[in-house]
Amino acid sequence: MPDPASAAAWSTMVTVAFGLSVIGTLATKLLDRSGARTDTIRAGYADAAKALNAWGRFRFGCGGG
């Protein structure tokens, strides 16, 4: 039979760990302002990829003369 003190300690640790993860998740969601920033960065990367692709085509004579 398990020791009641040991079971209580495990129960407390699991409750604290779960509580901290919930608090961390809520804090992240409340403080997350990076949605618009992420879209801006993604658009910038897409523009850079387009520019590099166009440069590569020009460099190897695949378009633009």
C-alpha positions as a printed Julia matrix, in Angstrom:
65×3 Matrix{Float64}:
  0.0    0.0     0.0
  1.45   3.41   -0.92
  2.48   5.8     1.77
 -0.19   8.54    2.2
  2.46  11.25    2.66
  4.16  10.22   -0.57
  0.86  10.19   -2.44
  0.02  13.65   -1.09
  3.43  14.96   -2.16
  2.98  13.6    -5.68
 -0.52  15.01   -5.86
  0.75  18.43   -4.8
  3.59  18.36   -7.33
  1.28  17.36  -10.17
 -1.22  20.06   -9.21
  1.5   22.73   -9.07
  3.0   21.64  -12.39
 -0.4   21.64  -14.08
 -1.29  25.01  -12.57
  1.97  26.58  -13.69
  1.53  25.29  -17.23
 -1.99  26.74  -17.38
 -0.78  30.08  -16.01
  2.09  30.11  -18.5
 -0.24  29.37  -21.39
 -2.65  32.1   -20.37
  0.16  34.62  -19.93
  1.52  33.76  -23.36
 -1.87  34.18  -24.99
 -2.54  37.46  -23.22
  0.86  38.92  -23.97
  1.13  37.59  -27.52
  1.28  40.54  -29.85
  3.37  38.89  -32.47
  0.55  37.89  -34.84
  0.76  41.03  -36.97
  4.55  41.07  -36.65
  4.73  37.47  -37.86
  2.61  38.31  -40.9
  4.87  41.26  -41.7
  7.99  39.11  -41.41
  6.42  36.36  -43.52
  5.55  38.88  -46.25
  9.11  40.21  -46.13
 10.54  36.72  -46.56
  8.19  36.1   -49.49
  9.34  39.33  -51.15
 12.98  38.41  -50.56
 12.43  34.96  -52.07
 10.8   36.53  -55.14
 13.7   38.95  -55.53
 16.29  36.17  -55.2
 14.41  34.03  -57.68
 14.29  36.91  -60.18
 17.99  37.6   -59.63
 18.83  33.94  -60.17
 16.9   33.86  -63.43
 18.63  37.01  -64.65
 22.04  35.72  -63.58
 21.76  32.49  -65.53
 20.08  33.95  -68.6
 16.71  32.29  -68.01
 14.83  35.49  -68.52
 15.28  39.16  -69.1
 17.93  38.91  -71.76
